[in-house]
Amino acid sequence: MDEREFGRSHQHASVVGLGTWQLGADWGDVDDKEALAVLEAAAESGVTFFDTADVYGDGRSEQTIATFLSTRPDLHVLVATKMGRRAEQIPQNYVLDNFRAWNDRSRRNLGVDRIDLVQLHCPPTPVYSSDEVFDALDTLVAEERVAAYGVSVETCAEALTAIARPNVASVQIILNPFRMKPLREVLPAAREAGVGVIARVPLASGLLSGKYTKDTVFAADDHRTYNRHGEAFDQGETFSGVDYETGVEAAAEFAALAPEGCTPAQLALRWIIQQLSVTTVIPGARSPEQARANAAAGKMPPLGEQTLTAVRDLYERRVKDQVESRW
């Protein structure tokens, strides 16, 4: 699989990575054996970038990655984690002492002395404008606790504020055929600055797989049940902020655009890969089969102009008005 560079840090990632939120919590139950099988299938398919966070299963996702990599010393995988969401979400918590403590815990969970990439995990908006926050992150690098740092954001405005910081290596943002605003506002700025872009929620919480109907029922411990209106965290993380019924209808139209030999999910991933400045896209997977199918999108031929135009038209007609003003 092709790899792309995080320009400022000179690290590399496969164009399709693996998001591991689902290996920790909030997507229904995934047992340890199945979680390790997902990681194995992804790695064997050419994935060299795993994205996790200290809050996913309260560390379970980080620990699972560590267990897997300890059995595969032959693999070179860039592991990115995130920090900050285990604490109360107030700017005053984003200080060097807390960063060190959070970093110590993640390094223990991951079984490493230095983390490849650490990201602030969608912190309160004022954090992105704080000189002290980024001085503290620079200190983590100087102390060789982390090789590089980035941010995970909710909004385009937050992304642009972070990109202006000279040592930010990456910005992680929701980007998919139902969330196109970053194409216009964030990706050009990232490209000019040499900042990597990690595209998350690429399938709009599974909507873009085309598998769901208005009658689909998700488990009680699945955020697609309990966070549809932002009850637990930002609504944009669930179905990309699109109303579920609207999303199901639009997803059916999207599925019909998939070229022969390409699933709707692979269409969504391939669309993201083709966007200039995207370094890697991080779909999750609950089974080895899903992990392999996601990785296959990284090796598919480019989508034609007719398909790209149709995807854009669908967004403009069905989704844009719901999401552009909020994120």
TAWO-V106961 format. One line per field, one symbol per residue. ss: DSSP state (@ for helix, = for strand, . for the rest). phi: phi as a letter, one per 40 degrees, with the letter a starting at -180 (. if undefined). psi: psi as a letter, one per 30 degrees, with the letter a starting at -180 (. if undefined). A space follows every 50 residues. Layout:
ss->???
phi->???
psi->???
This chain:
ss->..====....====.=.==.@@@...=....@@@@@@@@@@@@@....== =....@@@@@@@@@@@@@@@.......======.......@@@..@@@@@ @@@@@@@@@@....=.=====...@@@@@.@@@@@@@@@@@@...=..== ==...@@@@@@@@....=======.=..=.@@@@@.@@@@@@@..===== ......@@@............=@@@@........@@@.@@@..@@@@@@@ @@@@@........@@@@@@@@@@....====......@@@@@@@@@@@@. ....@@@@@@@@@@@@@@@@@@@....
phi->.cbbbcdccgcbaccbbbcbdccbagbgcbccccccccccccccchcbab bbacccgfhccdcccccccccbcccbbcbbbbahccbdcbdcccbddcdc cccdccccdcgbcbccabbccfcdddccbccccccccccdcccgcbcaba bbbcbcccccccdcccbccabbacaacbabdddcbbcccccccgccbbcb fcbffgdccgcbbcccbbccccccccbcbgcbaddccbffgcddcccccc ccccdccccdgbcdccccccdcdccdgccabbccabadccccccccccbc cdccccccccccccdccbbdccbcccb
psi->kkllkjeefglkkkfjakkgeffelgglkjleeeeeeeeeeeefggkgjk kalffjghfeeeeeeeeefffiffkjkkkklllffflkikeffileeeee eeeeeeeeefhlekkekkkkihlkefefgjeeefeeeeeeeeghekella kkleleeeeeeeefkfgkflkklkklfgifefeeeeeeeeeefgklkjjl hfghhfeffgfllffkkllegkffefgfggeeakfffjgggkkeeeeeee eeeeeffklkgkleeeeeeeeeefkkfkelkiklkfleeeeeeeefffgl lkkleeeeeeeeeeeeefeefffefe.
